[in-house]
């Protein structure tokens, strides 16, 4: 079939051609924008889920919904491991105010909010290393006390007030929130608590890996009541089928039922996998009717693409010792495993593996779904590890050397 018309989008955070199975979340976002924009109470949102389930797509859709309702948006900003919350909130505020000043005549409220932001940056950045183009005088006495919690609340309230004069409020979007440290998460929760008590027209929509809700609750216990938590999962089978078939039907193509069933079985409803299957099989199919034979031909190609573009990048984040730990997890089978079970399987004491375990959690490769149980944050990661790094109980990490590839990859280089 014509590759130029291929409708599928397996890119990171790319919107699929048909967004299905997320109506409940989108409706919740709409209600929150409308309630808070009209002066009523609404909680901010925290989305969590495995890699590839579409959290970033949902944030981007929420951004569109906000702007359609007259809200000023920061756009989606991805958190990094070295981010400090004051700088992050300054960036979000600056982006929102810049968008506001570019689309409308700059009012006194907007100039005041920019002046408050400038004062905030002076108070928080004594070294003067932050770079913001703010061509207004600093407002004295607001968000410049040097107390991050109080100053962030005052800054966001000013941004919300400026936005309300031109629309409904200010929406801030944070992705990959699990990379924020405990101090930053605690500060963020405290700031949003202060904003909610003022009922200011400011809404935060954040997303991260499955450990994020627990991280927030450990940082501040009251976050359970502060945020609306939504776990984003794989699509139900019927929705997954729609995500595949409707884009094809729009271009005059169709799937045989047997081909569709094979793809649904292998993708398990994960949106990224569905898009990868769609893109690959579109390239390989010889006619507008996609058959079971086409699907079987595409299967190896899909696995290769996922290995290369989705799994390998995550795997290579781990040190050699951490990779051995993950290989032992995968060797036990799919699904959560107790840390004690993994240690026994490796022939080691649980406490001697604590550094590896903590490192993998910090890197966002594993998480604690329940108690001491551990699971991968990447769907279908265990089968991938069994392919590329079969567990060998005799394998020991080489001290002082970075891991450059899997044992299988190293072996293939020596052939």
C-alpha positions as CSV (number, residue, x, y, z in Angstrom):
1,X,0.0,0.0,0.0
2,X,1.0,3.6,-0.4
3,X,3.5,4.4,2.3
4,X,2.9,8.2,1.9
5,X,-0.6,7.7,3.2
6,X,0.4,5.6,6.2
7,X,-1.9,6.9,9.0
8,X,-0.3,5.4,12.1
9,X,1.8,7.3,14.5
10,X,4.2,5.3,16.8
11,X,6.1,8.3,17.9
12,X,6.7,9.3,21.5
13,X,3.7,11.4,22.7
14,X,2.3,11.6,19.1
15,X,-1.5,11.8,18.9
16,X,-2.9,8.7,17.3
17,X,-5.2,9.1,14.2
18,X,-8.1,8.1,16.3
19,X,-8.1,8.8,20.0
20,X,-10.4,6.2,21.7
21,X,-10.9,4.8,25.1
22,X,-10.1,8.1,26.9
23,X,-13.6,9.7,26.9
24,X,-13.9,9.5,30.7
25,X,-10.6,11.3,31.3
26,X,-11.3,14.0,28.7
27,X,-14.7,14.7,30.2
28,X,-13.2,15.0,33.7
29,X,-10.8,17.6,32.3
30,X,-13.6,19.6,30.7
31,X,-15.6,19.6,33.9
32,X,-12.6,20.8,35.9
33,X,-11.9,23.7,33.5
34,X,-15.5,24.8,33.4
35,X,-16.0,24.6,37.2
36,X,-12.7,26.4,38.1
37,X,-13.2,28.9,35.4
38,X,-16.6,29.8,36.8
39,X,-15.3,30.2,40.3
40,X,-16.2,26.7,41.6
41,X,-13.9,24.2,43.3
42,X,-12.0,21.7,41.2
43,X,-9.0,19.5,41.9
44,X,-5.8,19.3,39.9
45,X,-5.0,16.0,38.1
46,X,-2.2,13.5,38.4
47,X,-2.1,10.8,35.7
48,X,0.1,7.6,36.1
49,X,0.7,4.6,34.0
50,X,3.3,2.5,32.2
51,X,5.4,3.6,29.3
52,X,3.5,3.8,26.0
53,X,-0.1,4.0,27.4
54,X,-0.7,7.6,26.2
55,X,-0.2,9.8,29.2
56,X,1.6,12.5,27.2
57,X,-1.1,12.4,24.5
58,X,-3.7,13.0,27.2
59,X,-1.8,16.0,28.6
60,X,-1.6,17.4,25.1
61,X,-5.4,16.9,24.6
62,X,-6.0,18.6,27.9
63,X,-3.9,21.5,26.7
64,X,-6.1,21.8,23.6
65,X,-9.3,21.6,25.8
66,X,-8.0,24.4,28.1
67,X,-7.2,26.7,25.2
68,X,-10.5,26.1,23.6
69,X,-12.2,27.3,26.8
70,X,-10.2,30.5,27.0
71,X,-7.5,29.2,29.5
72,X,-3.9,30.3,29.2
73,X,-1.6,27.3,29.0
74,X,2.0,26.7,29.8
75,X,2.1,23.8,27.2
76,X,3.4,20.5,28.3
77,X,6.9,20.7,30.0
78,X,8.9,17.5,30.7
79,X,10.6,17.2,34.1
80,X,14.2,16.2,34.3
81,X,16.2,14.6,37.1
82,X,18.1,17.8,38.0
83,X,15.0,20.1,38.0
84,X,14.4,22.3,41.0
85,X,10.7,23.2,41.5
86,X,11.1,27.0,41.8
87,X,12.9,27.2,38.4
88,X,10.3,24.8,36.9
89,X,7.4,26.9,38.1
90,X,9.1,30.0,36.8
91,X,9.5,28.4,33.4
92,X,5.8,27.4,33.4
93,X,4.7,30.8,34.4
94,X,6.9,32.6,31.9
95,X,5.6,30.4,29.1
96,X,2.0,31.0,30.1
97,X,2.4,34.8,30.4
98,X,4.4,35.0,27.2
99,X,1.6,33.2,25.3
100,X,-0.9,35.6,27.0
101,X,1.1,38.7,26.0
102,X,1.6,37.4,22.4
103,X,-2.1,36.8,21.7
104,X,-3.7,39.8,23.5
105,X,-2.9,43.4,24.3
106,X,-0.7,43.4,27.4
107,X,-2.9,44.6,30.3
108,X,-1.9,46.0,33.7
109,X,-2.6,42.6,35.2
110,X,-0.3,40.8,32.8
111,X,2.5,43.4,33.4
112,X,2.0,43.0,37.1
113,X,2.3,39.2,36.9
114,X,5.4,39.6,34.8
115,X,6.8,41.9,37.5
116,X,6.0,39.4,40.2
117,X,7.7,36.7,38.1
118,X,10.8,38.9,37.8
119,X,10.8,39.5,41.6
120,X,10.4,35.8,42.1
121,X,13.4,35.0,40.0
122,X,15.5,37.6,41.9
123,X,14.6,36.0,45.2
124,X,15.1,32.4,44.2
125,X,18.1,32.8,41.9
126,X,20.8,34.6,43.9
127,X,23.5,33.4,41.5
128,X,21.6,35.0,38.5
129,X,21.9,31.8,36.4
130,X,18.3,31.7,35.3
131,X,17.6,33.3,31.9
132,X,14.2,34.9,31.4
133,X,13.4,37.8,29.0
134,X,11.2,39.9,31.3
135,X,11.2,43.6,30.3
136,X,9.2,45.0,33.2
137,X,10.1,46.3,36.7
138,X,10.0,43.8,39.5
139,X,7.0,44.1,41.8
140,X,8.2,44.5,45.4
141,X,6.6,42.6,48.2
142,X,5.0,39.8,46.3
143,X,6.6,36.3,45.7
144,X,10.0,37.7,46.8
145,X,10.3,36.6,50.4
146,X,12.7,33.8,49.6
147,X,10.3,31.2,51.1
148,X,9.7,28.9,48.1
149,X,6.4,27.6,49.2
150,X,4.8,31.0,49.9
151,X,6.4,32.6,46.9
152,X,5.2,29.9,44.4
153,X,1.7,30.3,45.7
154,X,1.8,34.1,45.3
155,X,3.4,33.7,41.8
156,X,0.7,31.2,40.6
157,X,-2.1,33.3,42.0
158,X,-0.9,36.4,40.1
159,X,-0.6,34.4,36.9
160,X,-4.1,33.0,37.4
161,X,-5.5,36.5,38.1
162,X,-3.9,37.9,35.0
163,X,-5.2,35.0,32.9
164,X,-8.7,35.3,34.4
165,X,-8.9,38.9,33.1
166,X,-8.5,37.6,29.6
167,X,-10.2,34.3,29.8
168,X,-10.8,31.7,32.5
169,X,-7.5,30.8,34.2
170,X,-4.1,29.3,33.9
171,X,-3.3,25.7,33.2
172,X,0.1,24.1,33.9
173,X,1.2,20.8,32.4
174,X,4.1,18.7,33.8
175,X,5.2,15.4,32.3
176,X,7.6,12.8,33.7
177,X,6.9,14.0,37.3
178,X,8.5,10.9,38.8
179,X,11.9,12.5,38.1
180,X,11.3,15.3,40.6
181,X,12.9,14.7,44.0
182,X,11.0,14.3,47.3
183,X,11.7,17.9,48.2
184,X,10.3,19.3,44.9
185,X,7.2,17.1,45.1
186,X,6.5,18.2,48.6
187,X,7.0,21.8,47.6
188,X,4.7,21.4,44.6
189,X,2.0,19.7,46.7
190,X,2.2,22.5,49.3
191,X,2.0,25.2,46.7
192,X,-1.1,23.6,45.0
193,X,-2.6,23.2,48.4
194,X,-2.3,26.9,49.0
195,X,-3.7,27.7,45.5
196,X,-6.7,25.4,46.1
197,X,-7.4,27.1,49.4
198,X,-7.6,30.4,47.6
199,X,-9.7,28.8,44.9
200,X,-7.5,30.6,42.4
201,X,-8.1,29.9,38.7
202,X,-5.0,27.7,38.4
203,X,-5.1,24.0,37.4
204,X,-2.1,21.6,37.4
205,X,-2.2,18.5,35.2
206,X,0.7,16.2,35.8
207,X,1.7,12.8,34.6
208,X,4.3,10.2,35.5
209,X,5.1,6.5,35.9
210,X,3.1,4.2,38.3
211,X,5.2,5.1,41.3
212,X,4.2,8.8,41.1
213,X,1.1,8.6,43.3
214,X,3.0,6.9,46.1
215,X,5.9,9.4,45.8
216,X,3.5,12.3,46.2
217,X,1.8,10.7,49.2
218,X,5.1,10.1,50.8
219,X,6.1,13.7,50.2
220,X,2.8,15.1,51.6
221,X,0.2,12.7,53.0
222,X,-2.7,15.1,52.2
223,X,-2.0,14.8,48.4
224,X,-4.6,11.9,48.4
225,X,-7.3,14.6,48.9
226,X,-5.5,17.3,47.0
227,X,-5.3,15.7,43.5
228,X,-7.6,13.7,41.3
229,X,-5.6,10.6,40.5
230,X,-6.2,8.7,37.3
231,X,-4.3,5.5,36.3
232,X,-4.0,5.3,32.5
233,X,-4.1,1.7,31.3
234,X,-4.1,-0.2,28.1
235,X,-7.1,0.1,25.9
236,X,-10.0,-2.3,26.2
237,X,-10.0,-4.8,23.3
238,X,-12.9,-3.1,21.4
239,X,-11.3,0.3,21.7
240,X,-7.9,-1.2,20.6
241,X,-9.6,-2.7,17.5
242,X,-11.2,0.7,16.7
243,X,-7.8,2.4,17.0
244,X,-6.4,0.1,14.3
245,X,-9.4,-0.3,11.9
246,X,-10.9,3.2,11.6
247,X,-7.7,4.9,10.3
248,X,-7.4,2.1,7.7
249,X,-11.1,2.3,6.7
250,X,-10.8,6.0,6.1
251,X,-8.2,5.2,3.4
252,X,-10.2,2.3,1.9
253,X,-8.3,-0.5,3.7
254,X,-9.5,-3.2,6.1
255,X,-8.3,-6.0,8.4
256,X,-9.3,-9.6,8.2
257,X,-10.6,-10.7,11.6
258,X,-7.8,-13.2,12.0
259,X,-5.2,-10.6,11.4
260,X,-6.9,-8.2,13.8
261,X,-7.1,-10.8,16.5
262,X,-3.4,-11.6,16.2
263,X,-2.4,-7.9,16.5
264,X,-4.7,-7.4,19.5
265,X,-3.3,-10.4,21.3
266,X,0.3,-9.3,20.8
267,X,-0.2,-5.5,21.5
268,X,-2.3,-6.2,24.7
269,X,-4.1,-2.9,24.2
270,X,-1.0,-0.6,24.6
271,X,-1.5,2.4,22.3
272,X,2.2,2.7,21.3
273,X,2.3,-1.0,20.3
274,X,-0.9,-0.7,18.4
275,X,0.5,2.2,16.4
276,X,3.7,0.4,15.7
277,X,1.8,-2.6,14.4
278,X,-0.3,-0.4,12.3
279,X,2.6,1.5,10.8
280,X,4.6,-1.7,10.0
281,X,1.8,-3.8,8.6
282,X,0.7,-0.9,6.4
283,X,4.2,-0.9,4.8
284,X,4.2,-4.7,4.3
285,X,0.6,-5.4,3.2
286,X,0.3,-6.0,-0.6
287,X,-3.4,-5.2,-0.9
288,X,-6.0,-3.0,0.9
289,X,-7.2,-6.1,2.7
290,X,-4.8,-6.9,5.5
291,X,-4.6,-10.6,6.0
292,X,-3.3,-13.0,8.7
293,X,-0.3,-13.7,6.4
294,X,0.5,-9.9,6.4
295,X,0.3,-9.9,10.2
296,X,2.6,-12.8,10.5
297,X,5.1,-11.3,8.1
298,X,5.0,-8.0,10.1
299,X,5.4,-9.6,13.5
300,X,9.1,-10.0,13.4
301,X,9.5,-6.5,12.0
302,X,7.4,-5.1,14.8
303,X,9.4,-6.9,17.4
304,X,12.6,-5.5,15.9
305,X,11.2,-2.0,15.8
306,X,10.1,-2.2,19.4
307,X,13.4,-3.7,20.5
308,X,15.3,-0.9,18.8
309,X,13.2,2.1,19.5
310,X,11.2,1.3,22.6
311,X,12.9,-1.3,24.8
312,X,16.6,-0.9,24.2
313,X,16.8,2.8,25.3
314,X,15.3,1.8,28.6
315,X,17.5,-1.2,29.0
316,X,20.7,0.8,28.3
317,X,19.9,3.2,31.2
318,X,20.8,0.4,33.6
319,X,24.3,-0.3,34.9
320,X,25.6,-3.8,34.4
321,X,24.6,-4.8,38.0
322,X,21.1,-3.4,37.5
323,X,20.7,-5.2,34.2
324,X,21.6,-8.5,35.9
325,X,18.9,-7.8,38.5
326,X,16.3,-7.1,35.8
327,X,17.3,-10.3,34.0
328,X,16.6,-12.2,37.2
329,X,13.2,-10.5,37.6
330,X,12.3,-11.4,34.0
331,X,13.5,-15.0,34.4
332,X,10.9,-15.5,37.1
333,X,8.1,-14.7,34.6
334,X,5.8,-11.9,33.8
335,X,4.1,-9.8,36.5
336,X,5.1,-8.4,39.9
337,X,7.7,-10.3,41.9
338,X,8.7,-9.9,45.6
339,X,12.2,-8.5,46.1
340,X,12.9,-11.4,48.4
341,X,12.0,-13.9,45.6
342,X,14.3,-12.0,43.2
343,X,17.2,-12.2,45.8
344,X,16.7,-15.9,46.3
345,X,16.7,-16.5,42.6
346,X,20.0,-14.6,42.3
347,X,21.4,-16.5,45.3
348,X,22.0,-13.3,47.2
349,X,20.7,-11.6,50.3
350,X,18.0,-9.0,49.8
351,X,19.8,-6.3,51.6
352,X,22.9,-6.7,49.4
353,X,20.7,-5.9,46.4
354,X,19.2,-2.7,47.8
355,X,21.5,-0.4,45.8
356,X,20.6,-2.0,42.5
357,X,16.9,-2.0,43.4
358,X,16.9,1.7,44.4
359,X,18.9,2.6,41.3
360,X,16.3,1.0,39.0
361,X,13.4,2.6,40.8
362,X,15.1,6.0,40.6
363,X,15.7,5.6,36.8
364,X,12.1,4.7,36.3
365,X,12.7,1.2,35.1
366,X,10.9,-0.7,37.9
367,X,8.3,0.3,40.6
368,X,6.5,-1.0,43.6
369,X,2.9,-1.9,42.7
370,X,2.2,-3.4,46.1
371,X,4.4,-3.4,49.2
372,X,7.7,-5.1,48.5
373,X,6.7,-6.4,45.1
374,X,8.4,-5.1,42.0
375,X,7.4,-4.8,38.4
376,X,8.7,-3.2,35.2
377,X,7.4,0.3,34.2
378,X,7.6,-0.8,30.5
379,X,5.0,-3.2,29.2
380,X,6.3,-6.5,27.8
381,X,9.7,-5.7,29.1
382,X,10.2,-9.1,30.7
383,X,9.9,-11.0,27.4
384,X,12.4,-8.5,25.9
385,X,14.9,-9.1,28.6
386,X,14.5,-12.9,28.2
387,X,15.4,-12.4,24.6
388,X,18.4,-10.1,24.9
389,X,19.7,-10.9,28.4
390,X,18.9,-14.4,29.5
391,X,19.6,-14.7,33.3
392,X,22.8,-16.5,34.2
393,X,23.1,-17.0,38.0
394,X,26.9,-17.1,37.6
395,X,27.1,-13.7,35.9
396,X,28.8,-11.0,38.0
397,X,29.1,-7.3,37.2
398,X,32.5,-6.1,36.2
399,X,33.6,-3.5,38.8
400,X,34.6,-0.1,37.5
401,X,33.4,-0.7,33.9
402,X,30.2,0.7,32.4
403,X,27.9,-1.8,30.7
404,X,28.1,-1.2,26.9
405,X,25.7,-3.9,25.7
406,X,23.9,-7.1,26.6
407,X,25.7,-10.4,26.9
408,X,24.0,-11.6,23.7
409,X,25.0,-8.5,21.9
410,X,28.6,-8.8,23.1
411,X,28.7,-12.5,22.0
412,X,27.4,-11.6,18.5
413,X,30.2,-9.0,18.1
414,X,32.8,-11.7,18.8
415,X,31.5,-14.1,16.2
